[in-house]
Amino acid sequence: MNSVVNYQKKDLPAKVGKLGYGLLAAGILLFALAYAVDGARAAFNNVVLYTFLVSIGLGSLILIAVEYVAGAVWSVPFRRIPEAMGSILYILPVAVVPLLFKLHDLYHWTHKEAVAADHLLHGKAPYLNEPFFIGRSFFAVVIWAVFYFIIVKNSNKQDASGDQNLTTRNIRISAVLIPIIAITLTYTAIDWLMSLEPHWFSTIFGGYYFTGSLLAAIALCTIIIVLLNENGYFVKGLLPDHYYSLGAFLFAFTNFWAYIAFSQFVLIWYANLPEETFWLMMRWEGSWKYFTIFFVLIHFAIPYFGLLSRPSKQNPKRLIYMSSLILFAHYVDLFWMSMPTFNKEGFVFGWMELAAPVLIAGVVITFLNIYLKKRNFVPIGDPKLKRGMEFRL
């Protein structure tokens, strides 16, 4: 199979690993200091960190599963990148543990006296209670990690054996995985983000988090794919049609996210019910108003026009710039969903808020380096690889 695709592996530079470990250490140190100085504020930033890592890890696993189920060809040459980013799922138990000691600082519904005095919270108590909350959180992480391990094991095993039955096996596993992800991702969004304000509810919130997560995963994978391809790490180099497909994917999900976000907003605005509108009004008071406007610009307006034309979808520099902006916008989105509960008067951003993005960067670079160090950058045993390399629109 190697002779067919003419692949020779190149290792990443040693400085990549050093950068990853350096950022990882810096992020951990910043979080340790933040918890020591202001535990509640650090915990809210930890929610942003955890939900961002879920987005990247699970979003990457979704990309892998969809490729198998759909029988996609164009994405096969760089499937190793979402596989590498999916390995972030393994660190989720570590990222969530500090939050378990701060549930009372984060969630109003964890206070028994508040539940006893509030009819609405009392009605939600069978679902919103600490044992069930912790149990289903760890169940989701374990089931994601198990499915990821099986799919990626088959994919890497195929490099040596070339067995096409492994592709068929992964298609079947992915078909089972996708509905499981739909359920677990939805309740993860409800648990860790929506229940920060337990009196508020939105039936579209799970879809909102899903689209943002998948868009962020596509953006991160696009950055890595373009950088690796421009430096000669893939077979023969990708074609402009591959870049266009990545750009079209980004553009499509930017619009899909905007559609879901606007649908959630317009239904709340149209109904004008106090139990729904207060959540949006919290984000339209004080300095949060300007933060919200900024958020809409970077998450929709700029990426939309930046990726609108065909040439922009094929331009590697434009893809990296827009993907970086979308990734930053997803962090801002999670910050926007979480932090108004901590500080309703206006947004705060200081050295404590740097802990999450620094640690995220460290995790991404470190896990990418570790994964690719031991494996081929290209799934050379996949029967669709040759067609994927010759893909034309």
Summary of the structure (lengths in Angstrom):
residues: 393
radius of gyration: 21.3
end to end distance: 25.0
largest distance: 71.2
contacts: 1332
relative contact order: 0.18
helix: 79%
strand: 0%
